[in-house]
Amino acid sequence: MTATLYIPGLSGLHSLNPLTKLSLALASVVAGATLETIPSVLAVFVLGLAPLSAWARILGPFLRACLKVVWPFALSLFLI
């Protein structure tokens, strides 16, 4: 088990320059933080992050990691 969420692979996304991947990650974080409505944040996820993870052939582990992060927040908000 590693301390990061990196999953090694041989896809086109894995072969990109690290600065390109960093700029994609920063763009998605900034978009998620600055957009005001839930549908726009979900659009960034569905139209941006999910296709990138599918291109990297890690869609399953990516969705599992997202679910592990979102589930506690969703449960606590539901209880409130």
C-alpha distances in whole Angstrom, upper triangle without the diagonal:
4,7,9,10,11,11,13,16,20,22,24,22,20,23,24,25,22,25,26,23,23,26,25,23,25,28,26,25,29,30,28,29,33,34,36,35,33,34,34,30,29,31,29,26,28,30,27,24,24,26,23,20,22,24,20,20,17,19,17,14,16,18,15,14,18,19,16,17,21,21,22,24,26,26,28,30,31,32,34
4,5,7,8,10,12,15,19,20,23,20,18,21,22,22,19,22,23,20,20,23,22,20,22,25,23,22,26,28,26,27,30,32,34,34,32,33,32,28,28,30,27,25,27,28,26,22,22,24,22,19,22,23,19,19,16,19,18,14,15,18,16,14,17,19,16,17,21,22,22,24,26,27,28,30,31,32,34
4,7,9,11,14,17,21,22,24,21,19,22,22,22,19,21,22,19,18,22,21,18,20,23,22,20,24,25,24,24,28,29,31,32,30,31,30,27,27,29,26,23,26,28,25,21,22,24,22,19,23,23,20,21,18,20,19,15,15,18,16,13,16,18,15,15,19,20,20,22,24,25,26,28,30,30,32
4,6,9,11,15,18,19,20,17,15,18,19,19,15,18,19,15,15,18,18,15,17,20,18,17,21,22,21,22,25,26,29,29,27,29,27,24,24,25,23,20,23,24,21,18,19,21,18,16,19,20,17,18,15,17,17,13,13,16,15,11,14,16,14,14,18,20,20,21,23,25,25,27,29,30,31
4,6,10,13,16,16,18,15,14,17,17,18,15,17,18,14,14,17,16,13,16,18,16,16,19,21,19,20,24,25,27,27,25,26,25,21,21,22,20,17,19,21,18,15,15,17,15,12,16,17,14,14,11,13,13,9,9,12,11,8,11,14,12,12,15,17,18,19,21,23,24,25,27,29,30
4,6,9,13,13,15,12,10,14,14,15,13,15,16,12,13,16,15,13,16,18,17,17,20,22,20,22,25,26,29,29,27,27,26,23,23,23,21,18,20,21,18,15,16,17,14,12,15,15,11,13,10,13,13,10,10,14,14,11,14,16,16,16,19,21,22,23,25,27,28,29,31,32,34
4,7,10,11,14,11,9,13,14,16,14,17,17,14,15,18,17,15,19,20,19,19,23,24,23,25,28,28,31,31,28,28,27,24,23,24,22,19,20,21,18,15,15,16,13,11,13,13,9,10,8,11,11,9,9,13,13,12,14,17,16,17,20,22,23,24,26,28,29,30,32,34,35
4,7,9,12,11,8,10,13,15,13,17,17,14,16,19,18,17,20,22,21,22,25,26,25,27,30,31,34,33,31,31,30,27,26,26,24,21,22,23,20,17,17,17,14,12,14,13,9,10,9,13,14,12,13,16,16,15,18,20,20,21,24,25,27,28,30,31,33,34,36,37,39
4,6,9,9,6,9,12,14,14,18,17,14,17,20,18,18,21,22,21,23,26,26,26,29,31,31,34,34,32,31,30,27,26,26,24,21,22,22,19,17,17,16,13,11,12,11,7,8,9,12,14,12,13,17,17,17,19,22,22,23,25,27,29,30,31,33,35,36,37,39,41
4,7,8,6,7,11,13,14,18,16,15,18,20,18,19,23,23,23,25,27,28,28,30,33,33,36,35,33,32,31,29,28,27,25,23,23,22,20,18,18,16,14,13,13,11,8,9,11,14,16,16,16,19,20,20,22,25,25,26,28,30,32,33,34,36,38,39,40,42,44
4,5,5,7,9,13,14,17,15,13,17,18,16,17,21,21,20,23,25,25,25,28,30,30,33,33,31,30,28,26,25,24,22,20,20,19,17,15,15,13,11,10,10,7,5,7,10,12,15,15,15,18,20,19,21,23,25,25,27,29,31,32,32,35,37,37,38,41,42
4,5,5,7,10,12,15,12,11,15,16,14,16,19,19,19,22,24,23,24,27,29,29,32,32,30,29,27,25,24,23,21,20,19,18,16,15,15,12,10,11,11,7,7,9,12,14,17,17,16,19,22,21,22,25,26,26,28,30,33,33,33,36,38,38,39,42,43
4,5,5,9,10,12,10,8,12,13,11,12,16,16,15,18,20,20,21,24,25,25,29,29,27,26,24,22,22,20,18,17,17,16,13,12,13,11,7,8,10,7,5,9,10,12,16,15,14,17,19,18,19,22,23,23,25,27,30,30,30,33,35,35,36,39,40
4,6,8,9,12,11,9,12,14,13,13,17,18,17,19,22,22,23,25,27,28,31,31,29,29,27,25,24,23,21,19,20,19,16,14,15,14,10,10,12,9,7,10,11,14,16,15,14,18,19,18,20,23,23,23,25,28,30,30,31,34,35,36,37,40,41
4,7,8,11,10,10,13,15,14,15,18,19,19,22,24,24,25,27,29,30,33,34,32,31,29,27,27,26,23,22,22,21,18,17,18,16,13,13,15,11,10,13,14,17,20,19,18,21,23,22,23,26,27,27,29,31,33,34,35,37,39,39,41,43,44
4,6,8,7,7,10,11,11,13,15,16,17,19,21,21,23,25,26,27,31,31,30,29,27,25,25,24,21,20,21,19,16,16,17,15,12,13,15,12,11,14,15,18,21,20,18,22,24,22,23,26,27,26,28,31,33,33,34,37,38,38,40,42,43
4,5,5,7,9,10,11,13,14,16,17,19,20,21,23,25,26,27,31,32,31,31,28,26,27,25,22,22,23,22,18,17,20,18,15,16,18,15,14,18,18,21,23,22,20,24,26,24,24,28,28,27,29,32,34,33,35,38,39,39,41,43,43
4,5,5,6,9,10,10,12,14,15,16,18,20,21,22,24,26,29,30,30,29,27,25,25,25,21,21,23,21,18,17,19,18,15,16,18,16,14,18,18,20,22,21,19,22,24,21,22,26,26,25,27,30,31,31,32,35,36,36,38,41,41
4,5,5,6,9,10,10,12,14,15,16,18,20,21,22,24,27,29,29,29,26,24,25,24,20,21,23,21,17,17,20,19,16,17,20,18,16,20,20,22,25,23,21,24,26,23,23,27,27,25,27,31,32,31,33,36,36,36,38,41,41
4,5,5,6,9,10,11,12,14,15,16,18,20,21,22,26,27,27,26,23,22,23,21,18,18,20,18,14,14,17,16,13,15,17,15,14,18,18,20,23,22,19,22,24,22,22,26,27,25,26,30,31,30,32,35,35,35,37,40,40
4,5,5,6,9,10,11,12,14,15,17,18,20,21,25,26,25,25,22,20,20,20,16,16,18,16,13,12,14,14,10,12,15,13,12,15,15,16,19,18,16,19,21,19,19,22,23,21,23,26,28,27,29,32,32,32,34,37,37
4,5,5,6,8,10,11,12,14,15,16,18,20,23,25,24,24,22,19,21,20,16,17,19,18,14,13,16,16,13,14,18,16,15,18,18,19,21,20,17,20,22,19,19,23,23,21,22,26,27,26,28,31,31,31,34,36,36
4,5,5,6,9,10,10,12,14,15,16,18,21,23,23,23,20,18,20,18,15,16,18,17,13,13,16,16,13,15,18,17,16,20,19,20,23,22,19,21,23,21,20,24,25,22,23,27,28,27,28,32,32,31,34,36,36
4,6,5,6,9,10,11,12,14,15,16,20,21,20,20,17,15,16,15,12,12,15,13,9,9,13,12,10,12,15,14,13,17,16,17,20,19,16,18,20,18,17,21,22,20,21,25,26,25,26,29,30,29,32,34,34
4,5,5,6,9,10,11,12,14,16,19,20,19,20,17,14,16,15,12,12,15,14,10,9,13,13,11,12,15,15,14,17,16,16,19,17,14,16,18,16,15,18,19,17,18,22,23,22,23,26,27,26,29,31,31
4,5,5,6,8,10,10,12,14,17,19,19,20,17,14,16,16,12,13,17,16,12,12,16,16,14,15,19,18,18,21,19,19,22,20,17,19,21,18,17,21,21,19,19,23,24,22,24,27,27,27,29,32,31
4,6,5,6,8,10,10,12,16,17,17,17,14,12,15,14,10,12,14,13,10,11,14,15,13,15,18,18,18,21,20,19,22,21,18,19,22,20,18,21,22,20,20,24,25,23,24,28,28,27,29,32,31
4,6,5,6,8,10,11,14,15,14,15,12,9,11,11,7,8,11,11,8,8,11,13,11,13,16,16,16,19,17,17,19,18,15,16,18,16,14,18,19,16,16,20,22,20,21,24,25,24,26,29,28
4,5,5,6,9,10,13,15,14,16,13,10,12,13,10,10,14,14,11,10,14,16,14,15,19,19,19,21,19,18,21,19,16,17,19,16,14,17,18,15,15,19,20,18,19,23,23,22,24,27,26
4,5,5,6,8,12,14,15,16,13,11,14,14,10,12,16,15,13,13,17,18,17,18,21,22,22,24,23,22,24,23,19,20,22,20,17,20,21,18,18,22,23,20,21,25,25,23,26,29,27
4,5,5,6,10,11,12,12,9,7,11,10,7,10,13,12,10,11,15,16,15,17,20,20,21,23,22,21,23,22,19,19,22,20,17,20,21,18,18,21,22,20,21,24,24,22,25,28,27
4,6,6,9,10,9,11,8,5,9,10,7,8,12,12,11,11,14,16,16,17,19,21,21,23,21,19,21,20,17,17,19,17,14,16,18,15,14,18,19,16,17,20,20,19,21,24,23
4,6,8,10,11,13,11,8,12,13,11,12,16,16,15,14,17,20,19,20,23,24,24,26,24,22,24,23,20,20,22,19,16,19,20,16,15,19,19,16,17,21,20,19,22,24,23
4,6,9,11,13,10,9,13,13,11,14,17,17,15,16,19,21,21,22,25,26,26,28,26,25,27,26,22,22,25,22,19,22,23,20,18,22,22,19,20,24,23,21,24,26,25
4,6,8,9,6,6,10,10,9,12,14,14,14,15,18,20,20,21,24,25,26,28,26,24,26,26,22,21,24,22,19,21,23,19,18,21,22,19,19,23,22,20,22,25,24
4,7,9,7,8,11,12,12,14,16,17,17,18,20,22,23,24,26,28,29,30,28,26,28,28,24,23,25,24,20,21,23,20,18,21,22,18,18,21,21,18,20,23,21
4,6,5,7,9,10,11,13,14,15,16,17,19,21,22,23,25,27,28,29,27,25,26,26,23,21,24,23,19,20,22,20,17,19,21,17,16,20,20,17,18,22,20
4,5,5,6,9,10,11,12,14,15,15,16,19,20,21,22,25,26,26,25,22,23,23,20,18,20,20,16,16,19,17,14,16,18,15,13,17,17,14,16,19,18
4,5,5,6,9,10,10,11,13,14,15,17,19,20,21,23,25,25,24,21,22,23,20,18,21,21,17,18,21,19,16,18,20,18,16,19,21,18,19,22,22
4,5,5,6,9,10,10,11,13,14,16,18,19,20,22,23,25,23,21,23,23,20,19,22,21,17,19,21,19,17,20,22,19,18,22,22,20,21,25,24
4,5,5,6,9,10,10,11,13,15,16,17,19,20,21,23,21,18,20,20,17,16,18,17,14,16,18,16,13,17,18,16,15,19,20,18,19,23,22
4,5,5,6,8,9,10,10,13,15,15,16,19,20,21,19,16,18,18,15,13,16,16,12,14,17,15,13,15,18,16,15,18,20,18,19,22,22
4,5,5,6,8,9,10,12,13,15,16,17,19,20,19,16,19,20,16,15,19,18,15,17,20,18,16,19,22,19,18,22,23,21,22,26,26
4,6,5,5,7,9,10,11,13,15,16,17,19,18,15,18,19,15,14,18,17,14,16,19,17,16,19,21,19,19,22,24,22,23,27,27
4,6,5,5,6,9,10,10,12,14,15,16,15,12,14,15,11,11,14,13,10,13,16,14,13,16,19,17,17,20,22,20,22,25,25
4,6,6,5,7,10,10,11,13,15,16,15,12,14,16,12,11,15,15,12,14,17,17,15,18,21,19,18,22,24,22,23,27,27
4,6,7,7,9,11,11,12,15,16,16,13,16,18,15,14,18,18,15,18,21,20,18,21,24,23,22,25,27,25,26,30,30
4,6,6,6,9,10,11,13,15,14,12,16,16,13,13,17,16,14,17,20,18,18,21,24,22,22,25,27,26,27,30,31
4,6,5,6,9,10,11,12,11,10,13,13,9,10,14,13,11,14,16,15,15,18,21,20,20,23,25,24,25,29,29
4,5,5,6,9,10,10,9,7,10,11,8,8,12,12,11,13,16,16,15,18,21,20,20,23,25,24,25,28,29
4,5,5,6,9,10,10,8,12,13,11,12,15,16,14,17,19,19,19,22,25,24,24,27,29,28,29,32,33
4,5,5,6,9,9,8,12,13,10,12,15,15,14,17,19,19,19,22,25,24,24,27,29,29,30,33,34
4,5,5,6,5,5,9,9,7,9,12,12,12,14,16,17,17,20,23,23,23,25,28,27,28,31,33
4,5,5,6,5,8,10,9,10,13,14,14,16,19,19,20,22,25,25,25,27,30,29,30,33,34
4,5,8,8,12,13,12,14,16,17,17,20,22,22,23,25,28,28,28,30,33,32,33,36,38
4,6,8,11,11,10,13,15,15,16,19,20,20,22,24,27,27,27,30,32,32,33,36,37
4,6,8,9,10,12,14,14,16,18,19,20,22,23,26,27,27,29,32,32,33,35,37
4,6,6,6,9,10,11,12,14,16,17,18,20,23,24,24,26,28,29,29,32,34
4,6,5,6,9,10,10,12,14,15,16,18,21,22,21,23,26,26,27,30,31
4,5,5,6,9,10,11,12,14,15,16,19,21,20,22,25,25,26,28,30
4,6,5,6,9,10,10,12,14,15,18,19,20,21,24,25,25,27,29
4,5,5,6,9,10,11,12,14,17,18,18,20,22,23,24,26,28
4,5,5,6,9,10,10,12,15,16,15,17,20,20,21,24,25
4,5,5,6,9,10,10,13,15,15,16,19,20,20,23,25
4,5,5,6,9,10,12,14,14,16,18,19,20,22,24
4,5,5,6,8,11,11,12,14,16,17,18,20,22
4,5,5,6,9,10,10,12,14,15,15,18,20
4,6,6,7,10,11,11,13,15,16,18,20
4,6,7,7,9,11,12,13,15,17,18
4,6,5,6,9,10,11,12,14,16
4,5,5,6,9,10,10,12,14
4,6,5,6,9,10,11,12
4,5,5,6,9,10,11
4,6,5,6,9,10
4,5,5,6,9
4,5,5,6
4,5,5
4,5
4
